[in-house]
Amino acid sequence: MKFCAVFALVALALLSQGGATERVSYRNYKVYSIQVDSVEKHNILKRWEDRKGVDFWDRAGYRVMIHPTLQDAFERFLSANRFTYERIIEDVEATIEAERQYDQEYRRRKDATGRATVDFEHFWTNAEVNDYLDELARTYPSLVSVETIGSTHLGNPIKSISISTNGGVAGSKPVVFIDGGLHAREWAGVMSVLYLIHELVEHSSDYADLLNKDWVIVPVANPDGYGFSHTDNRMWRKNRFPATILCTGIDLNRNWAYQFVASTNACSDSYTGTAAFSELETQALAHSMRRYGSNIALYLAVHTYGDMILYPYGYAWPFVPVTNQAAHIALGEQARDAVTAVGGPRYVVGNSAEILYTANGCSDDYAAAVVGAQFAYTLELTGGGSQGFDLPASQILAVATQTFEIFRTMANNV
């Protein structure tokens, strides 16, 4: 009986971590938007941060997804502590189903017409991304080079694309280094990076200004997690390394070797792992970044969501300013103005610890402090209203073209 009880406990934990093959359902999960107007209230709300069934989608706007069994208690907690809040998504699964249905209809249309993958009407899979990168390398050999910079726990390749008019990144030009998809569920970030690649390569004659620099781009930095978010659990954030027998995944944006702090809750969405660079994905990215070193004029980690342009350092509060803080602010504000000029939202520019939250072991801090990148930012792209991570596919192109203005403005002004 004791063995059976332990086995049942393990099975339940594996199911909650996505260990089963059945797709995870978010039926009747709700998302709350909470007004937090003081440090005291921020600290009170943090009591729920690592609780199972609670997912902080956005700590700046304080949008939180809550399991159905916790909703009554959570609302009582908010009322007792005098939080102003509203429910902005009544059923998360309904939004996921709409996304899934759209994708199925898209693929039926595609099969009927024989259209190529290269469009921004659907969210691309790992296979589609890799096929596209390889196709670009074959079609534009004087401009494009594609490299596998590492592989994941599940054996998936981590691919980077270099775009250079010199026939390769040789150090004669400043480098713009970009990664997307470090957090698996942030599909809009991946698509925005792919749109940038598409423009730089397939419309290179329009962007002589941007090609004055070399570009190194990793569109899907977490292939295992990204694939899992497509097939099993839409809201999966981490990679797929088996952290313990009960819990899967490491938060790849807490695993970098600068101000790393080990955490103990392996089931948390923000679990850092046992040591800095314990993960194959962060090892591959860091090795690739160090190849270019201080020749990196601009590093961008592309995430969603929250309408924010964040600069280092984010590991402490009060925050430790990056050396050229004033220049980071000025460049961020230029990018913000470029987005609003094309009808996008007004991004907030600031230090990540000040306007988002403190976090240790992050990629932009590492890029600035260790690699020596001249400018380093984390972009938290727009979530398309209240949709958050589950951006409707109909909004992909709008978000991607707005984000392109951030890329273009920053690259031209560093």
GUMAR-707051 format. One record per residue (C-alpha): x, y, z. Coordinates in pm, whole numbers, plus 50000, padded with zeros to 5 digits. Layout:
GUMAR-707051
XYZ
...
//
This chain:
GUMAR-707051
500005000050000
502835023650083
504425017249741
501085023549568
500625056449751
504095068349653
503535057549293
500245076749283
501935107749421
504705105749161
502185100448881
500185130848990
503305152349001
504435140448658
501015148448517
501135183548661
504615188448513
503575176448170
505075141848206
501975125148061
501175125347692
497705140047739
497505176947657
497275198947967
493955216847996
493455251648140
489675248948153
488205275148388
491605289348482
491135326648519
493535355548472
493345385048710
494705419748653
495695434148991
496525469849080
499675471049296
500425506449409
502995501649684
505995480749780
503995467250073
501275453849844
503885439549610
505365419949901
501935408250014
501075395449668
504405377249643
503135352949909
501325335449625
504275335249386
505525299149413
502215283249505
501155254549281
498285265049056
499405301649052
501205316148751
502385352348750
502135361348383
503285397148421
504745411348741
504665446748607
500955447248526
500365419848784
498365396548568
498055362948742
496555330048623
494795310148898
493715273648915
489915269748955
490205254449304
492135284649431
490025312349285
487675317649579
490545318849825
492535341749598
489655366249559
489095366349937
492805373349983
492665402349736
489585417249900
490955413150253
494135431550153
492225458349963
493585451049618
491725465249320
491425438249056
489445425348762
489145391948585
490415397648232
490235361548106
487415339548231
488585307048072
492185303647956
491445270847779
488885288247558
491575311947428
493925282647369
491195263547185
490575293646962
494285295246884
494385257846813
491325259346588
492815288446393
496035268746343
494145238046221
492135258745975
495305275845855
497015242645791
494005229445599
494115260345378
497855256545335
497535219845235
494865229044981
496855257344824
500395244144864
501555276645021
504985278045177
505685281345549
506935316745506
504035337245631
503105354045955
499555340945980
500365311846213
502865302846485
505685282246340
506825249146485
510435239246554
510555220146227
509215249646028
511745273346185
514695250446118
513575242745763
513285279945691
516745287745828
518275259845621
516415271845312
517795306945358
521345293145389
520945274345060
519295303144876
521485331745003
524925316145064
526785349245030
524625365545298
523525337845533
525235311145740
523305287045962
525035268646244
523985243746510
525475259046823
524385231147056
521775204847125
519215200447400
518505173547657
516075157847408
518575160447124
516985189546939
519405212746757
519815248646874
520325268246554
521715302646493
521695322846174
524415347846086
523595375445839
526585394145700
527485411345376
531115401445444
530415364845380
530595357845751
530945374246091
534655381446099
534905409646353
535205438246106
531695450846185
529815455346511
527545425946593
523875425746689
523145393946887
519505383946942
517805353947097
514115345347115
512045318247275
514175313147586
510845309847766
508885283547577
505395298547579
506465332347443
505585324847082
505135361046972
508785367547052
509885338946828
507705351446544
509005387146577
512585374646551
511685353646246
510105384046082
513355403146138
515315374745972
512845374145683
513225411445621
517015412645655
517565383445418
514705382845167
514515420845140
518175428545203
518275455644937
515865476145149
518075475345456
521565486945365
521505506945689
520965476245905
523475455045715
526235478945813
526345455746113
526575418046134
523665398846286
523735366846488
520245354546575
518985324146767
515235324146698
514355294646924
516755292447217
514655266247401
513585240847136
512505213647382
510245236947577
508965254547265
507995221447109
506325209947431
504285241947448
502955233747101
502085197447167
501315193047538
501175224147754
500595258247596
501725276747909
505005257947957
507885281748039
511035261548118
513155236647928
512505199147956
515415187248168
514215163648446
515155184648747
513875158748995
511775127148977
508725149049038
509485180948849
510675189248499
512415219848367
514855247848441
514065284748386
516715292848125
516615329848207
517765323148564
520615299448475
523355323648359
526705327148535
526325362548660
524815368649004
523375333548989
521415322249295
520365285949332
516735279649421
515245250049603
511725246549461
512285225149152
508575226449065
508575264449040
508295280448696
511345301148795
513535272248914
517135282448847
518765248148850
521515235449077
524315256348925
524925283848672
525115270748316
523855236648423
521745236348105
522835228147752
520815257147611
522455284247822
525875268547765
525365270147388
524115306047391
526875318347620
529575301247414
528205317247099
528065351647261
531625349147393
532885342247040
532035378246955
532755393147297
532895430847323
532335433246947
528635428747033
527275463847000
523745453147091
522335422747270
518575417447276
516715390247463
513245389547308
510485379547549
506775385347598
504885402147735
504395435947900
505285465047666
508685470547827
512255478147718
514445467848011
518145474348069
520575458648326
521175451648603
518175433248736
519645412349017
519235436749307
516995463649449
517865492249482
519175484549138
522805485749028
522985507648716
524785496048405
527855517648334
526315536348039
522865538948191
522005572748038
522825559447691
520705528347754
517765550147853
518175573047551
518375544047306
515405526847469
513355558547441
514235562047073
512975526647017
509825533647219
509045564347009
509595544646688
507005518946795
504395544646887
505035562546554
503765531546368
500695527646589
502105504246849
501695506647228
503805530347435
506545509047582
507955516247926
511735520747935
513575513248256
515725491148471
514315456248500
514565454748880
512835488348910
509855483848680
509525446048660
511115425848943
514515414749067
515885383448903
519265366648925
521175348348656
519585366048356
520975367448005
521055405347960
522975410148285
525485383848167
525805400247825
526605433947980
528795423248272
530675392948138
530565393947757
531035431547742
528155439947507
527955477547460
524165477447499
522015449647642
518245448047682
515385424647752
512355432847538
508975423547683
506845426447372
503215436147368
500695409447458
497975422847233
495595436647494
494685411447765
495735380747567
499165378247720
501205348447601
498315335547395
498455362547129
495865356246854
497575345746532
495735373746353
497925398446549
501305382246472
502145404846180
501155436546366
503325427946666
506215416446443
506235448246234
506085469846546
508945450446701
510925454246380
510975491746449
512635484646784
515265463046615
515855488446340
516045518946566
518365503046817
520685487646557
520995520546370
521725541146681
524175520746887
//
